[in-house]
Amino acid sequence: MGTVIDALIVGAGPAGSATAWELARRGHRVVALDRARFPRDKPCSEYLGPETVRLLARCGVVADLERAGAEPLWGTTVIGPRGSRLTGRFAAATVRPYRDAGLSVARRILDDRLVQLARDAGAQVEEGLAVEELLYEGGAVSGVVARDRTGARRAIHARLTIGADGLRSVVARRIGRRRHGAPSRMAFVAHVAGVPGLTGLAEMHVSDAGYVGVNRIAPGLANVALVIPAALARAARGDQTGFFLEELERFPGVRGRVQRQAIVREVLVTGPFAAWSGRVVADGALLVGDAADFFDPFTGEGIYAALRGAELVGETVSDALAGGGPLTARRLAGYRVARRGSFAGKWLVERLVGFGMWSPRLFDRAVARLEARGLGPTFIGVTADYVPARTVLNPWFLSRMVL
């Protein structure tokens, strides 16, 4: 690749592919790289709320996902550590969603469709390439060194390098200020057939040690995700499946519903979570999706953050790319400001929920109060990103949760 391209995107998952689509459809020369080959599986809750569906509708892929077997998702039920319960249906929230149902769909299907979306827009997506290092020119990022599966290396130069390479982002680590904090949790995720009692609602079962999400992703098939402290996850070494099944039995609402012979995709592990980057822009580079930040999967919507972040790149960076000249951190600052404006409230809600689980009694009380006072749909609407975070981040709502 002898010429300097406009944008080089590291990672072709939802954040990377959507960013490639946003920039390529605006006429920029875009290349996206991924170490995987698509379609591929990915550990994820595979939960898409109505606002995520709205963003996918912008891309024109919703009908394709539904034809591929995506299940409608009408809301979420949360079961507290001591048996309290709330149910929030998207349509019952104080703000009307884009549509009444979200979607549940396997990442193998979703990611493959988004890769094709990027290609259809004119982006070049190269699979089986692992990025090893960044290139620099005059102190600014100017591309990457990538290695293919034969071990051959090559340099790829770009005016803008975008890190969309997830929790363990090479780009994020190289541009600096990548931090991991508390609560440090790991996720064990499987696809399980024949889970009894499933409805069109996602389930979140919380215990003193973590939580389990259960979510129907196709007829007769569920995504089951166990999320526990990283310290406890060390016991899984050597037998992830056995550990996964044993830990599920600690949750009364899940006990007996998942059988070893019903696991149709191996247990995949991801984490630790609570990772964020103090620098989302640098001279010649920026971060999007989990590479920028990922706190905890309880509130779901990692796909929303990926797609919305890609949209913000398109809105704030395209003109800078078209204008020529070096893409300094100052010229990319509009993206950083737009991210904060879009995500700051949700970041606070994620931390409120994540740290609240450290006090099971308080968490259980909050769940019970929200249900009794009819506030469950509003809370679920905030976690699903279509109800503004300020709706719950105020003294009146917070007091109604605990008093």
N, C-alpha and C positions, 0 to 999 in steps of 0.2 A: 504494500500500500504506500506508494511513493508520495502522493499528495497529502496535504494537511486537510483533514475533514473539519466540519464545523463542530460536531458534538460526538464524542465517544462515550458510550454508556456502558459501564461495567455492571453486568447483571441484566438478565432478560426476564425476570419475574414480573409480577404486575406493575411494580414501580418503574422498572426499566423499560418494559415494552410499552407501557402507556406514555412514558416520557418520550420514547422514540417516536411514537405516533404523533404526539403533540407537536414535536419539532419538525418531523419529516413532512407532515401535512401543511406546514407553513413554508415549505420550500427549502429547508436546510439539509445539508448533507450529513447523514446520521449513520453511525455504525454502533450496534449493540453486541456485546460479547457475553457469553455465559459458559461456565465450565461444564454444565449439564447438556444433555441432548433431549429435546422435547419430542413427545410428551414425557413428563417425569413426575414422580410423586414428591410431595413436600409436606412436612409436618405442620399442620395449621388447623384451626377450628373450622375452617371452610364455611364461615357464617357471613352472610352479606345482608346488612340491613337495607331498608328502603332508600336511604341516601346513597349507599353504594350502588344500588341498582340504577338510581338516577344517573350517576357518573358513567356506569356501563352503557346506559341508554344513549348518552352523548357519543359513545364510540360505536353504537349500532350493533352490539353483540348480544343483547339480551335474548332475542328470539333464538339465536343459535344455541345459547346456553340452555334454554328451556327445551329445545328439541333434543339436546344431548342428555337430558334427564335431570336437570336441576329441579330441586324440590321447592315449593313455596314455603316461606317461613313467616308466620303470623305474629311472632313475638317471643318472649322469653319468660320462663318461670324460674325463680330463684328460691332454693330451699336452704334455710339457714342451719347453723351447726346444731341447734337444739330443736329443730323441727318447724321453725317459723317459715312462712311461704308467702311470696308475692308473685302475681302474674301481671305482666305488662304486655298488652296487645298493641301493636304499632298504631292501629287505627283509632285507639281510645285515648291517645295522648292529647295534650292541650294544643299541640301544633299538628296539623294534618300532614302526613308524610307524602312523598312523591307518589307512592301507591301503598295500598294497605299491606302488601306482602313483600318481604325481602326474598332472598334466595339462599339455598344451601346447595353448594356444588363442589365437587372434588377439584382440588387444585390441578390435577392432571388434565382436566378438561378446560378449566378457566385459563391457566397459563398458556396452554397450547393455542387457544383461540386468540389471546392477546398478542402472542408472538406473530401469528398470522396477520393480525390487524396492523402491527408495525410494518411488516413486510409489504402489505397491500398499500400502505401510505408512501412507500419508497425507501424505508429504512433498510439497511443491510444488517441482518442478524446472523452472527457467526456462533455456532455451537461447538462445544468441546474445547474451549480456549480458557485457560486459567490465567488470571492476571497475577504476576509476581511482584512487580514494582512499578512505581510511577516514573515518568520522564520529566525532566525540568529544563527550562530555558530561561536564563535571567532571573532565577528564583521562583518562577511561576510554573505550575504544572503544565506540561505540554504533551501529555499522552501516557502510554503505558508500555511495559514489556509483557507480552503474553506468551504462554507456552501451550502447545497443542499436545495431544495424547501420545504423540511419538517422541516427545521431549524437545522438539524443535522450538526455538524462540524467535520472536520477531518484535520489532518496535512499531507501534502505531501512533502517529502524531495527530493531535487534534487541538483546535483552539480552545475547546471546553471539554473537560473530562468530568463525567457525572458518576458518582458512586451510588449505585442502586443494588449493591451486593450484600445486603442483609445484615444480620446481627454481627457477623464476623467480618465486616467490610474491610477490605484491604485499603480502599481509598480513604475511609474514615480514619483508620489508624495512621496512615501516612501524613494526612494533612493536620493531624494533631488534636489533642484535647478529647480523646475518646475515653469515656468513663463508664464504670460499672458500679452500681450502688445497691441499696436495699429497697424492697425485699428481693433477694436473689432466688429465683425459682426456675425449675426445669419442667418441660412438658414431655409427656409420653403419649403419643397419638396413634390410634389404630382405626382401621375400618372393620366394622363388626356386623355380621349378618344376623337377622332375626332377633334383634333386641326388643323385648316385649314392652308394651306400654307407650310406644312413641306416638306423638301427635304432631301437629304442625307447629308446635312451639319448641324452641330450644330449651334445654334444661341445664341449670347451673346448681350443682350440689356442693355446699361449702361445709368443711369440717374444721377442726382445730388445727389440722396439719396441711390443709390445701383445699383444692376443689376439683370437681370433675364436670366437664361439659359433655352433654349428649345431644346430638343434633342429626336428624335424618337428612342424608345427602342424596339418596336415591331410593326408589321403592325397595323396601326390605333391607336397606343398608344404612348404618349409622356411623357418624364420626364420634369416637369416644376419646376425650382428651383428659388426661390426668395431669394436674399441675401441682407440684410440691416443692418445698424448699430444696435448694441445691444440695444442702448437707445430707438430706435424707436420700436423695437420688443416687448417691454414691453406692448404696447397697444394691443397685441394679446391675452392677458390673458382672458380665458373664451370663446373665439371664434376664434380659429386658422384659420378655413376655411374662415369665413367672412373677417377676416383681410387679409388673403392671396389674396382673390379675389379683395378686395378693392385696395390693393397696386399694383396688376398687372395692374389695369386701369391707373396707373400713367405713364406707359411705352407705348408710341405711337405704337411701333411695336408689342406689345402684346395685346393692348386694344381690347376687344371684341372677342378674340380668345379662352378664357378659360371660360367655363360655369360651374356653380355649379353642375348641374346634370351630367356633363361629368367626374367629379372626381371619379375615380374608386378605388383609394386607399387613405385612409385618409391622410391629410396633416401631415407630420412628421417634427419635429423641431430638429435642432442640432446647436451646437456652445456653447459659443463664440469661434471664431477661434483666430489666432495669438497666439498659444501656443507652447512653445518649452522647451526642457530640457537641462540644462547646463551640465548634466552628462548623457551620453548615455551608459556609462559602469561604473560599480562599482564592488567591490569584490563579485563575485558570481552572478552577474546580468548584463543584458543589455536591451536596448530598441530598438524596431523596429516599423516602420510604424508611425501612428499618435501619438503614445505614445512618440516617439522621438521628432517629430516636425510637426506642421501643420500651415501654415501661412494663406492662403486664397484660396478658391476653384475656383477663376476666371480662373486660368491657368489650372484647371483640374488636372488629372493625380495623384490624391492621390493613386489610385490603382497601378500606376507605381512605386511610391515611396515605397509602401508596398512590391511589388514583387521584386524590385531591392534591397531593404534592406534585404529581406530574402535571396536573392542570395549572398549578401555580408557576411551574417552570415555563410552560408555554406562554402564560400571560405576562411574565416578568422578564424573561430572558431572551425571547425571540427577537425583540428589537435590538438588543445589544449584539446579538449574533449577526443581524443584518447590517448593523452599522459599521462593522469592520473594527480593526484595532485590537489591542490586548484586552482580554476580559478580566479585569482586575477585580479584587474583592469588592472594591467600591462600586464598580459597575454592576455587580451581582447583588448588591445589598438589598435591592427591592424584593428579591426572592426571600431573603432572610426575614425581612419585615413582614411580608405577606404570610409566611409560615407562622410566625408568632401570632398574627392577627387571627388566623384560621384555627390554630390548634391550642393556644394557651389555655382556654377554658377547659377543653377536654383533658389536657395534661393534668390540671388540678383535680378533675373528677377521677381520673385514673389513680392518682395518688391517694385521694380520699378513700376510695374503695380498697385499694391494695393494702394500705396501712391499717384500714379498719378491720381487715380480716385477722390482724394480730390480736384483736380483742374479740373472741367469739361471742361473748355475752353481749357486748355492744353491737356487734354486727347483727346478731339474731334479733335484738330489740329493734334495730333500725328497720330490718325487713318486716317485722310484725307491724310496726307503726305505719310504714308506707302502705302496706296492704289495707290495714284498718281504715286509713284515711283516704283511700282511693287514689294514692299518689304513685302507685306502681307503674302505670303506663307512662307517666311523665318521666320518671327515673329511667325506665328502659329506653324511652325516646331520646334522652340525653346520651346514654351509652351508645345508641345507634346513630347519633350525630345529626338528627334532623330537628331535635328540640335544642335551643341554645343552652349552653352550659350555665349561663347566668340564671336560668330558671331554677336551678338547684343550689347554685353557689351564692346563697343569700341567707341572712339570719332566719327569715321566716321559714323557709323550706328546711334548713338544717335543724332548726328547733323542733319541727314537726316529726323529724326522723327519730329523735331520741327522747322527747319529753311527753 
